[in-house]
C-alpha cells in the first residue's frame, strides 16, 4: 500500500481545500484563485488518495485540449506531485497513454475534451476539469455523464479549478450565483456545489523568491485581479463587443458543411515566460458571407511550440492559409513556420494602425450577425468584451488573431498591410 509522504506539508489553504473535497455532502468542488496557489496539485493528490482507497477504481483529469493536459499537468504538475507526495516509486506512469496505474489496479487517466472518443468511453469515480476558464459548459455537461463507476469505498465527485475569468463565465453563474448556466434558473440542489479561493500569498513558502512582488505585482491591473487576487472580472461597458447583443444571439453548435475558405491566424509572442504575452491562434472559416469561429488554440509557448500548434491546426481543419502578424518577429515568423512545414500557404501581415481601429470593421461584422462562434470560447470572448484600447491594458492576443483571421476572409480594410510571402 502506498502512503503519502509525511514530509509534504499542506498550506492552511490546502488544508481547508481538502476538508471541502472530502465533505460527503458536496459533489461539485471548485478551487479558484490566483496563479501558483497550489490548487491543481492538491486536487491531484486527493484524486490519487481516492484511487488508493478504492481498488480498481478509475479517475480522469481533463482539459479542453489534450496537448495542454500533457504540457501543463502530465509533464508539469504531476511529476512534482509524485516526487513530493508519493516518492516510493510504486506509481507506474504510461507515457504514451498518459495514464497512472496504482498497485491496487486503480487508474488515473489524463486527456483532452477535444479527443473525447477514447476518454469518454470509460466510466469514472472522479472527474477533474482543469482550468475550466477555457472549457465551454456544453463540454462539461457531455463529459459529466461518465461519472458512473460504482465504488462502495468512495462517493463519486467532480473537481474543478481555474484562474477566474469574467463573471459572464458559467463557473461564476454555477458556483457563485447558484444558477444553471443554460436555463438561468436557480439550482434545485445548490448545497451540492462548493467552492473556495486559494491565492499565491497562501502558498508563498513554496514559491520562488520575488514571484509575488516582482512577477505578479508587476502585471496590469486586470491581470493582477485574476492571477494575484483570484477575482472574477466584469465586462467593460466601453468595449467594442457586447456579449449579449453581438455574440450569444448568433452562436451555433456546428459549422455548416462545405466551408469555402478556412484560415489559421497567429498573433505571435516573441518570448516564452510566465509573464509573456500568449501567442494568439484562432481558426475561422467562411461560407456565403458568414464567418464561423472554429477554435481557439492560443498558448504561451516557444516558437516551436506555437508553430507546431498552428500547423497542426492548419492540417486538422484543412485550412487554406496561415495568416500571421509580423510586427514583432518579422521574417522569423515565416521562417519558423516554414522550418516546420514548407508546404503551407502563408501570408504575413503588418499592423499600421491601432488595435481599436483595426478591430472596428470586424466588430461591425458581429453587429450585422455575420460572425458565429461554433460553441463557446470563454477566454477569447472575455478579451472581446473587456478590451477598450486604453494604454494600461494587456495585449489581447486572442482578439488580435481573430481580427487578422476575419480581415483576411472578409477583405475588410483593418489598418494592416500584407507582406509578400
Backbone torsions as a table, in degrees:
resi	resn	phi	psi	omega
1	UNK	NA	131.9	177.3
2	UNK	-84.3	132.7	174.7
3	UNK	-112.7	141.7	177.4
4	UNK	-65.1	146.4	-177.5
5	UNK	-63.2	132.1	179.5
6	UNK	-72.7	-17.4	-178.8
7	UNK	-74.5	-18.1	179.8
8	UNK	-74.9	123.0	-178.5
9	UNK	-109.8	115.2	177.5
10	UNK	-71.0	145.7	173.4
11	UNK	-73.7	162.2	175.3
12	UNK	-54.6	-38.9	177.7
13	UNK	-63.7	-41.7	-179.8
14	UNK	-67.5	-33.5	176.0
15	UNK	-61.3	-45.0	178.5
16	UNK	-65.8	-36.9	179.4
17	UNK	-64.3	-40.6	178.0
18	UNK	-63.7	-41.0	177.4
19	UNK	-58.5	-40.2	177.9
20	UNK	-67.1	-42.4	-176.3
21	UNK	-68.7	-27.5	-179.4
22	UNK	-94.8	-0.2	177.3
23	UNK	-66.4	115.1	-174.6
24	UNK	-67.5	-18.0	-178.3
25	UNK	-85.1	-7.8	-176.6
26	UNK	-113.1	124.2	-177.1
27	UNK	-101.1	-28.7	-178.8
28	UNK	-117.5	119.6	-176.6
29	UNK	-123.9	122.1	175.9
30	UNK	-110.0	125.0	168.6
31	UNK	-106.1	116.1	-179.2
32	UNK	-124.5	164.7	177.4
33	UNK	147.7	-163.3	-173.3
34	UNK	-75.3	177.6	-176.9
35	UNK	-73.6	141.2	175.6
36	UNK	60.6	41.0	179.3
37	UNK	-99.4	1.0	175.7
38	UNK	89.5	15.0	-177.4
39	UNK	-65.1	-56.4	-173.9
40	UNK	-64.4	-41.6	-177.4
41	UNK	-62.3	-43.7	-177.0
42	UNK	-70.9	-31.2	175.4
43	UNK	-68.6	-44.5	178.4
44	UNK	-60.5	-41.1	177.8
45	UNK	-60.4	-43.5	-179.7
46	UNK	-65.3	-36.4	178.0
47	UNK	-62.5	-45.0	-179.9
48	UNK	-64.8	-38.8	177.3
49	UNK	-64.0	-39.3	176.5
50	UNK	-64.8	-41.1	178.7
51	UNK	-63.8	-38.4	178.7
52	UNK	-68.8	-29.4	-177.8
53	UNK	-75.2	-27.9	-175.4
54	UNK	-120.7	104.4	-177.1
55	UNK	-59.3	133.0	176.4
56	UNK	73.6	11.0	-179.7
57	UNK	-78.6	161.0	-178.3
58	UNK	-129.0	140.3	-173.8
59	UNK	-140.2	156.1	-179.2
60	UNK	-139.7	152.4	177.5
61	UNK	-123.5	121.1	-170.7
62	UNK	-126.8	142.1	167.0
63	UNK	-128.0	176.0	-178.9
64	UNK	-62.2	-46.6	-177.4
65	UNK	-116.7	137.9	-178.7
66	UNK	-61.1	-36.1	-178.9
67	UNK	-62.2	-32.1	179.5
68	UNK	-74.0	-34.3	175.0
69	UNK	-61.1	-45.2	-178.5
70	UNK	-65.2	-45.7	-175.0
71	UNK	-71.0	-47.2	-170.4
72	UNK	-87.0	-34.1	-173.7
73	UNK	-110.4	-57.3	-176.1
74	UNK	-60.1	-43.0	-179.9
75	UNK	-97.8	-9.8	-175.9
76	UNK	-108.0	-82.1	-173.9
77	UNK	-71.2	-40.0	-173.1
78	UNK	-60.1	-48.9	178.5
79	UNK	-59.0	-36.7	177.6
80	UNK	-65.2	-42.8	179.1
81	UNK	-60.8	-47.7	-178.3
82	UNK	-62.9	-39.6	179.3
83	UNK	-67.4	-37.7	-177.8
84	UNK	-77.1	-44.3	-166.7
85	UNK	-108.7	-25.4	-176.8
86	UNK	-136.2	62.8	-172.1
87	UNK	-78.0	0.0	-176.5
88	UNK	-68.2	-16.0	177.0
89	UNK	80.2	13.8	-178.2
90	UNK	-90.3	-5.4	175.2
91	UNK	-85.0	119.6	-179.2
92	UNK	-90.9	132.6	176.9
93	UNK	-110.1	130.2	177.7
94	UNK	-107.7	102.7	-167.3
95	UNK	-61.0	-49.4	-173.1
96	UNK	-65.9	-38.3	-179.0
97	UNK	-86.7	-9.7	-174.5
98	UNK	49.7	67.4	-175.7
99	UNK	-144.3	139.4	172.7
100	UNK	-100.2	137.4	174.2
101	UNK	-119.9	122.0	-178.9
102	UNK	-95.1	160.5	-177.6
103	UNK	-57.9	-26.3	179.7
104	UNK	-89.3	15.0	177.5
105	UNK	73.8	8.2	171.5
106	UNK	-74.2	155.5	-176.6
107	UNK	-133.1	149.1	171.4
108	UNK	-124.7	118.0	-178.6
109	UNK	-98.6	146.6	178.6
110	UNK	-124.6	129.7	-177.7
111	UNK	-163.1	179.9	-179.9
112	UNK	-116.8	146.6	178.4
113	UNK	-70.6	-11.9	173.1
114	UNK	-80.2	-11.0	176.7
115	UNK	-121.7	49.0	-165.8
116	UNK	-77.7	-13.1	-177.1
117	UNK	-58.6	-43.4	-177.9
118	UNK	-80.0	-48.7	-173.4
119	UNK	-68.4	-34.4	-177.7
120	UNK	-93.1	9.9	172.5
121	UNK	-87.9	0.6	-176.8
122	UNK	-112.3	171.2	174.1
123	UNK	-115.7	145.8	-172.3
124	UNK	-132.3	158.0	173.6
125	UNK	-100.5	-20.5	175.4
126	UNK	-138.8	135.6	173.0
127	UNK	-126.5	125.0	-179.3
128	UNK	-115.4	116.3	176.8
129	UNK	-99.1	108.7	-175.3
130	UNK	-90.7	137.6	179.9
131	UNK	51.0	65.7	-175.6
132	UNK	-71.8	-8.3	174.9
133	UNK	-59.1	-23.1	-178.6
134	UNK	-95.5	-5.5	-171.3
135	UNK	-107.3	133.9	175.7
136	UNK	-78.5	147.8	-177.6
137	UNK	-65.6	-27.0	175.6
138	UNK	-56.7	-42.1	179.7
139	UNK	-67.7	-37.7	178.3
140	UNK	-61.6	-48.0	-176.8
141	UNK	-62.4	-39.8	178.3
142	UNK	-63.9	-44.1	-177.5
143	UNK	-69.2	-31.6	-174.6
144	UNK	-60.5	-23.8	-179.5
145	UNK	-64.9	-13.4	-177.4
146	UNK	-91.2	1.0	173.9
147	UNK	-82.3	77.6	-168.5
148	UNK	-137.2	3.4	-179.7
149	UNK	-74.2	133.6	179.4
150	UNK	-91.3	114.6	-179.4
151	UNK	-130.5	103.5	-175.0
152	UNK	-58.9	-25.7	-174.2
153	UNK	-78.9	-19.9	-175.9
154	UNK	-137.5	157.4	175.4
155	UNK	-96.1	131.0	-178.5
156	UNK	-62.2	139.1	-175.7
157	UNK	-143.6	152.0	169.7
158	UNK	-106.9	132.5	172.2
159	UNK	-115.7	146.4	178.5
160	UNK	-139.6	151.2	168.5
161	UNK	-147.1	162.0	177.5
162	UNK	-173.1	156.7	156.9
163	UNK	-84.4	117.2	-166.5
164	UNK	-62.3	132.8	174.0
165	UNK	-85.1	-137.9	-178.7
166	UNK	-87.7	167.6	179.4
167	UNK	-69.3	-9.8	175.4
168	UNK	-78.3	-13.4	-178.8
169	UNK	-69.3	147.8	-177.2
170	UNK	-61.0	-27.8	-178.3
171	UNK	-64.5	-37.9	178.2
172	UNK	-68.2	-43.5	179.2
173	UNK	-61.9	-44.0	-173.9
174	UNK	-72.8	-48.1	-172.7
175	UNK	-91.4	-38.8	-177.2
176	UNK	-86.7	-44.5	-177.6
177	UNK	-93.4	-12.0	-179.1
178	UNK	58.2	44.5	179.5
179	UNK	-119.9	138.1	176.2
180	UNK	-67.2	128.0	-173.1
181	UNK	-60.9	-31.2	-178.6
182	UNK	-92.4	-44.3	-172.5
183	UNK	-85.8	-15.6	-178.4
184	UNK	54.8	35.4	175.9
185	UNK	-115.9	153.6	178.5
186	UNK	-61.4	140.8	178.3
187	UNK	-64.1	138.7	178.2
188	UNK	-76.1	-19.7	-179.0
189	UNK	-134.0	61.8	-173.9
190	UNK	-62.0	-25.1	-178.2
191	UNK	-67.6	-14.5	177.8
192	UNK	-74.8	-12.2	-174.1
193	UNK	-110.4	113.7	178.9
194	UNK	-121.5	148.6	179.7
195	UNK	-151.0	155.9	174.4
196	UNK	-152.5	156.9	-177.7
197	UNK	-102.7	134.2	172.6
198	UNK	-122.2	128.8	-179.5
199	UNK	-120.0	160.0	-175.6
200	UNK	-59.3	-28.6	178.8
201	UNK	-58.5	-36.0	178.5
202	UNK	-73.3	-11.5	179.5
203	UNK	-115.4	19.6	-172.6
204	UNK	-54.4	-39.7	-175.4
205	UNK	-64.0	-19.4	-178.6
206	UNK	-103.6	5.6	-176.9
207	UNK	-104.2	157.7	176.8
208	UNK	-62.9	146.4	178.6
209	UNK	-58.0	131.4	177.4
210	UNK	84.6	-2.7	-176.9
211	UNK	-60.5	-44.8	-179.1
212	UNK	-71.1	-49.8	-174.9
213	UNK	-70.9	-44.4	-171.3
214	UNK	-92.5	-29.8	-177.3
215	UNK	-97.0	-62.5	-174.5
216	UNK	-70.6	-41.2	-179.3
217	UNK	-66.5	-21.6	-179.5
218	UNK	-85.6	-1.0	-179.4
219	UNK	-76.0	167.6	173.6
220	UNK	-64.1	162.4	-176.0
221	UNK	-59.8	-40.3	-178.4
222	UNK	-65.8	-42.0	178.4
223	UNK	-68.4	-35.4	177.0
224	UNK	-62.4	-39.8	178.6
225	UNK	-57.5	-37.5	-176.3
226	UNK	-86.0	-49.5	-168.8
227	UNK	-94.8	-16.7	177.3
228	UNK	-104.9	-48.4	-175.7
229	UNK	-96.4	-13.6	177.3
230	UNK	64.4	48.1	-177.0
231	UNK	-113.6	141.9	171.1
232	UNK	-71.1	142.9	-175.7
233	UNK	-102.3	160.6	174.4
234	UNK	-95.9	148.0	170.3
235	UNK	-65.4	153.6	-179.2
236	UNK	-93.0	133.4	176.7
237	UNK	-67.0	-20.5	-176.0
238	UNK	-96.4	3.5	-179.8
239	UNK	-73.7	155.2	179.6
240	UNK	-67.6	-32.0	-176.1
241	UNK	-102.1	141.5	173.0
242	UNK	-119.1	121.0	-172.2
243	UNK	-57.5	-49.1	-173.9
244	UNK	-74.3	-24.0	-176.9
245	UNK	-97.9	-29.8	-168.9
246	UNK	-118.1	-17.7	-176.9
247	UNK	-114.4	-57.6	-174.2
248	UNK	-58.8	-40.6	-177.3
249	UNK	-65.6	-20.1	-173.5
250	UNK	-113.2	9.3	178.8
251	UNK	-68.1	143.6	178.6
252	UNK	-129.3	158.4	179.9
253	UNK	-81.3	-29.7	-179.7
254	UNK	-149.8	154.0	177.3
255	UNK	-80.1	152.6	176.8
256	UNK	-68.0	155.6	176.7
257	UNK	-71.9	154.3	174.9
258	UNK	71.1	44.1	175.6
259	UNK	-58.4	137.9	-175.3
260	UNK	-74.6	-38.0	177.9
261	UNK	-147.1	149.8	176.3
262	UNK	-137.6	133.9	176.6
263	UNK	-126.7	150.6	171.0
264	UNK	-109.9	117.4	-177.2
265	UNK	-106.9	140.6	-176.1
266	UNK	-126.5	131.4	167.5
267	UNK	-113.3	92.1	-167.3
268	UNK	-78.0	142.5	169.5
269	UNK	-90.1	153.7	-175.6
270	UNK	-101.0	-10.4	178.5
271	UNK	-134.7	162.5	176.1
272	UNK	-123.7	95.7	172.9
273	UNK	-140.4	166.4	-179.3
274	UNK	-61.0	-30.6	-179.8
275	UNK	-94.1	2.6	-180.0
276	UNK	-69.2	157.2	168.9
277	UNK	-64.2	151.6	173.1
278	UNK	-77.9	160.7	169.7
279	UNK	-92.4	111.9	179.5
280	UNK	-73.1	128.2	177.5
281	UNK	-134.4	110.0	-175.9
282	UNK	-125.8	136.6	179.9
283	UNK	-110.9	126.1	-176.9
284	UNK	-135.1	139.8	175.3
285	UNK	-121.0	168.7	179.4
286	UNK	-139.7	152.5	173.5
287	UNK	-159.0	125.5	176.2
288	UNK	51.4	44.9	175.4
289	UNK	79.1	5.4	174.9
290	UNK	-112.8	151.4	-172.9
291	UNK	-123.3	140.0	-172.5
292	UNK	-126.9	114.6	176.2
293	UNK	-78.0	113.8	-170.0
294	UNK	-93.6	-35.4	-179.2
295	UNK	-166.5	161.2	176.5
296	UNK	-124.8	111.8	-178.8
297	UNK	-111.3	24.0	-177.7
298	UNK	-57.7	143.1	179.6
299	UNK	-155.5	159.7	166.0
300	UNK	-96.4	115.1	-175.8
301	UNK	-163.6	170.2	177.8
302	UNK	-71.7	166.5	177.4
303	UNK	-55.4	-37.3	179.3
304	UNK	-68.8	-33.9	-179.8
305	UNK	-71.1	-48.5	-179.5
306	UNK	-72.3	-29.2	176.1
307	UNK	-63.8	-46.5	178.2
308	UNK	-63.6	-40.0	-179.8
309	UNK	-62.6	-43.8	-178.7
310	UNK	-67.1	-42.8	-177.5
311	UNK	-72.1	-35.6	174.2
312	UNK	-60.9	-40.1	177.6
313	UNK	-66.4	-39.0	178.3
314	UNK	-55.7	-45.4	-179.6
315	UNK	-77.7	-39.6	-178.2
316	UNK	-60.9	-41.6	-177.5
317	UNK	-94.4	4.2	-177.8
318	UNK	52.4	49.7	-175.8
319	UNK	-71.6	158.0	178.7
320	UNK	-92.0	-21.7	-174.2
321	UNK	-162.3	149.1	165.6
322	UNK	-103.6	127.2	177.4
323	UNK	-113.4	129.2	-176.9
324	UNK	-137.8	136.5	173.1
325	UNK	-73.3	136.8	-175.4
326	UNK	-119.3	13.7	179.8
327	UNK	-58.1	-40.8	-176.8
328	UNK	-86.8	-49.3	-171.2
329	UNK	-95.7	-12.8	-179.9
330	UNK	56.4	-137.6	-178.3
331	UNK	-64.8	-19.7	-178.6
332	UNK	-65.2	-27.2	179.1
333	UNK	-65.2	-49.7	178.4
334	UNK	-64.2	-42.2	-179.7
335	UNK	-60.3	-41.2	179.5
336	UNK	-60.7	-45.6	-179.3
337	UNK	-68.6	-42.8	-178.9
338	UNK	-66.2	-31.6	177.9
339	UNK	-66.1	-27.0	177.7
340	UNK	-84.4	-41.8	-178.8
341	UNK	-153.0	108.6	-177.7
342	UNK	-75.2	-11.5	-172.8
343	UNK	-87.7	-7.3	-174.3
344	UNK	-68.9	150.8	168.6
345	UNK	-86.1	126.9	-170.2
346	UNK	-132.6	143.4	173.0
347	UNK	-140.3	123.6	175.1
348	UNK	-92.3	143.2	178.4
349	UNK	-130.4	144.2	-179.3
350	UNK	-120.0	126.8	179.4
351	UNK	-74.2	130.2	178.1
352	UNK	-117.6	-3.6	179.4
353	UNK	-135.8	170.9	-175.4
354	UNK	-67.3	163.1	-175.2
355	UNK	-62.6	-42.2	-178.9
356	UNK	-65.0	-42.3	179.2
357	UNK	-62.3	-40.8	179.1
358	UNK	-67.9	-32.6	-174.6
359	UNK	-81.3	-23.7	-172.9
360	UNK	-58.9	-45.3	178.3
361	UNK	-63.4	-30.1	178.9
362	UNK	-74.3	-39.4	174.8
363	UNK	-60.2	-33.3	178.5
364	UNK	-64.7	-35.4	175.6
365	UNK	-61.4	-40.4	177.8
366	UNK	-65.1	-41.5	-179.6
367	UNK	-60.5	-32.0	179.6
368	UNK	-83.0	-0.4	179.6
369	UNK	73.6	26.0	-176.3
370	UNK	-96.3	-8.4	-178.5
371	UNK	-114.2	130.7	-175.7
372	UNK	-125.3	125.8	173.2
373	UNK	-84.7	124.9	180.0
374	UNK	-85.3	94.0	-170.5
375	UNK	87.3	-156.2	-177.5
376	UNK	-117.1	143.6	175.8
377	UNK	-130.2	79.4	-167.7
378	UNK	-55.5	-45.3	-175.7
379	UNK	-73.2	-37.1	173.9
380	UNK	-61.3	-46.9	-177.4
381	UNK	-67.2	-32.9	174.4
382	UNK	-62.3	-44.2	178.5
383	UNK	-61.1	-43.5	-178.0
384	UNK	-61.4	-39.9	-172.7
385	UNK	-94.3	4.7	178.9
386	UNK	-120.7	-23.5	-173.6
387	UNK	-78.1	126.5	179.8
388	UNK	-115.7	-10.5	-179.6
389	UNK	89.5	6.0	178.8
390	UNK	-70.4	157.2	-171.2
391	UNK	-65.6	-25.6	-174.7
392	UNK	-93.8	11.5	-179.2
393	UNK	-90.0	156.1	175.8
394	UNK	-69.2	157.9	173.8
395	UNK	-67.6	125.7	-179.1
396	UNK	-85.1	82.5	-169.7
397	UNK	-62.8	-43.9	178.4
398	UNK	-65.3	-44.5	-179.7
399	UNK	-62.7	-42.0	178.3
400	UNK	-58.3	-45.7	-179.9
401	UNK	-64.3	-38.3	177.5
402	UNK	-61.2	-44.1	-179.9
403	UNK	-62.1	-42.4	178.4
404	UNK	-62.3	-42.7	-178.3
405	UNK	-63.7	-48.5	-177.6
406	UNK	-71.7	-29.9	174.8
407	UNK	-63.7	-43.4	-179.3
408	UNK	-64.8	-44.5	-176.1
409	UNK	-72.7	-36.9	-173.8
410	UNK	-90.9	-19.0	-176.1
411	UNK	73.7	15.1	178.8
412	UNK	-69.5	139.9	176.0
413	UNK	-78.2	109.9	-173.7
414	UNK	-121.3	29.8	176.8
415	UNK	71.2	41.0	178.1
416	UNK	-136.1	161.1	-178.2
417	UNK	-129.2	129.5	179.5
418	UNK	-71.7	142.2	178.1
419	UNK	-106.2	126.7	-179.1
420	UNK	-56.3	134.6	-179.6
421	UNK	-74.7	NA	NA
